[in-house]
Amino acid sequence: MTIDRRSDDRDGTPTAGTSADADRTAIGSDSADPKPDGGYETAPAVAHGGDSGTIAGQLFVVAETEYRLAVRSRWAVALTAIFAVFALGMATFSGSDASPAGFERIVASLAALVVYLVPLVALAFSYDAIVGREESGWLQTLFSLPVSRSWVVLGTAVGRATVLASATVIGFGAAGILLLLEYGFGGFESYVGFLLAAVGLGLAFLAIGVLLSTVAREKTHALGIALLAWAWFVLVHDLLALGVVGAFSLPDVAVSAMVLANPTGVFRALVLGALGAGGDAGFAAVLAEAGLSTGLLAATLVAWIVVPIALAAVAVNRRRL
């Protein structure tokens, strides 16, 4: 019996005890090995799975990965906290009367804040979307997968847009709840319109940041161009446009083109036009005479989101890694 058992071991035939030990070892190794990426599935693992065969699956994989990275890096919490602190401070210390008119004055004050704050935050959040991933080596990994480069850019933009839109709604929504408790529903529809316009403004500048990140060769270059873009759209453009309008007698078409050429001008037209406060807002004083409808303004803001992302999706195919 002993000789037979030894011969079986030499022949490679597993015994019952050996098989059980091997099974326990395999199970123990599977449960003991830590998962990569802190327990989350990585983009390469998911992309090679069965759910990534379609375009929608590829887009979802990249967007979900980008969203998780933003959440784990505390960007989502930071953006929400920034918006909530400024919005609650403005709503608390505005000193307006408790009436629908006071409600609208607070919305106008918040709109003036959003014009400066949201574009800056959106550009800071998106300027390294592509070039930053390239410097860290993450972009080479994504481009090595069976996923189109254009869908990588689109998925990155969608993932970050989800984080930014959620932070905007939650942050400024907290101030909206405070105003709702103080003023009731009278005039609250103006705040809802303001909130939607703020989300659109943030997404427009996020799209601009993704485009700049796609064409820039280094992250420092992308940051510098993003700051110049913020200064142009937020500070310089309206000053030049106001000077041109004041110096020349321009037709309504030219004035409308100046407004539509700047996403912040579109935001002002949407919010302040709905409040009837265009005459008190500098360059927005010409909006009443421009004849811009709400539908046209909303479509233009959507175009400011879609066009830069489309250009980035085309430009990334010419990028050399």
Residue pairs with C-beta under 8 A, 6 or more apart in sequence:
5 15
8 15
9 15
14 22
35 41
36 42
36 45
38 72
40 68
42 65
43 61
43 62
43 65
43 141
43 142
43 145
44 141
44 145
46 52
46 61
46 64
46 65
47 58
47 61
47 145
47 146
47 147
48 145
48 146
51 57
51 60
51 61
52 58
52 61
52 146
52 147
55 151
58 147
58 148
58 151
58 155
59 151
59 154
59 155
59 158
60 155
61 147
61 155
62 142
62 147
62 151
62 152
62 154
62 155
62 156
62 158
62 159
63 155
63 156
63 158
63 159
63 162
64 159
65 155
65 159
66 155
66 156
66 158
66 159
66 160
67 159
67 160
67 162
67 163
69 159
70 76
70 159
70 160
70 163
71 163
75 125
75 163
76 163
76 166
76 167
79 121
79 125
79 163
79 164
79 167
79 168
79 171
80 166
80 167
80 170
80 171
81 171
82 117
82 121
82 167
82 171
83 117
83 118
83 121
83 167
83 168
83 170
83 171
83 172
84 170
84 171
84 172
84 174
84 175
86 113
86 117
87 110
87 113
87 171
87 172
87 174
87 175
88 174
88 175
88 178
90 106
90 109
90 110
90 113
90 175
91 106
91 110
91 175
91 178
91 179
92 178
94 105
94 106
94 109
96 102
96 103
96 105
96 106
98 182
98 183
99 183
99 186
100 183
100 186
100 187
101 187
102 183
103 179
103 183
103 186
103 187
103 188
103 190
103 191
104 187
104 190
104 275
104 277
106 179
107 187
107 190
107 191
107 194
107 271
107 275
108 271
108 272
108 275
108 277
108 280
108 281
110 172
110 175
110 194
111 194
111 197
111 267
111 268
111 271
111 272
112 281
114 172
114 194
114 198
114 201
114 267
115 201
115 234
115 264
115 267
115 268
116 234
118 168
118 198
118 201
118 202
118 205
119 201
119 202
119 205
119 230
119 233
119 234
119 263
119 264
120 230
120 234
121 164
121 202
122 164
122 201
122 202
122 203
122 204
122 205
122 206
122 209
123 205
123 206
123 208
123 209
123 226
123 227
123 229
123 230
124 226
125 160
125 163
125 164
125 206
125 209
126 157
126 160
126 205
126 206
126 207
126 208
126 209
126 210
126 213
126 226
127 209
127 212
127 213
127 219
127 222
127 223
127 225
127 226
128 213
128 219
128 222
128 223
129 156
129 157
129 160
129 209
129 210
129 213
129 214
130 139
130 153
130 156
130 210
130 213
130 214
130 312
130 316
130 319
131 213
131 214
131 216
131 217
131 218
131 219
131 221
131 222
132 213
132 219
132 222
133 139
133 142
133 156
134 140
134 321
135 218
135 219
139 152
139 321
140 321
142 152
143 149
143 152
143 321
149 313
149 316
149 317
149 319
150 313
150 314
150 316
150 317
151 313
152 316
153 210
153 214
153 309
153 312
153 313
153 316
154 309
154 313
156 210
157 206
157 207
157 210
157 309
157 312
160 206
160 210
161 203
161 206
164 202
164 203
164 206
165 199
165 202
165 203
168 195
168 198
168 199
168 202
169 195
169 199
172 194
172 195
172 198
173 195
176 188
176 191
176 192
176 195
179 188
179 191
180 188
180 191
190 274
190 275
193 270
193 271
193 274
194 271
197 267
197 270
197 271
197 301
198 267
200 267
200 298
200 301
200 302
200 305
201 263
201 264
201 266
201 267
201 301
203 305
204 263
204 301
204 304
204 305
204 308
205 230
205 233
205 263
207 304
207 305
207 306
207 307
207 308
207 309
207 312
208 226
208 229
208 304
208 308
209 226
210 308
210 309
210 312
211 308
211 309
211 311
211 312
211 315
212 222
212 225
212 226
212 229
213 222
213 312
214 312
214 315
214 316
214 319
215 312
215 315
216 222
216 225
233 262
233 263
233 264
234 264
237 261
237 262
237 264
237 265
238 262
238 264
238 265
238 282
238 283
241 258
241 259
241 262
241 265
241 283
242 282
242 283
244 250
244 258
245 255
245 258
245 283
245 286
252 289
252 290
252 291
255 286
255 289
255 290
256 290
256 291
256 292
258 265
259 265
259 266
259 269
259 283
259 286
259 287
259 290
259 292
260 266
260 292
260 296
260 297
260 300
263 301
263 304
265 283
265 284
266 297
266 300
266 301
266 304
267 301
268 281
268 283
268 284
268 287
269 278
269 284
269 287
269 290
269 292
269 297
270 294
270 297
270 298
270 301
272 278
272 281
272 284
272 287
273 284
273 287
273 288
273 292
273 294
273 297
274 294
277 284
278 284
278 285
278 286
278 287
278 288
279 285
279 288
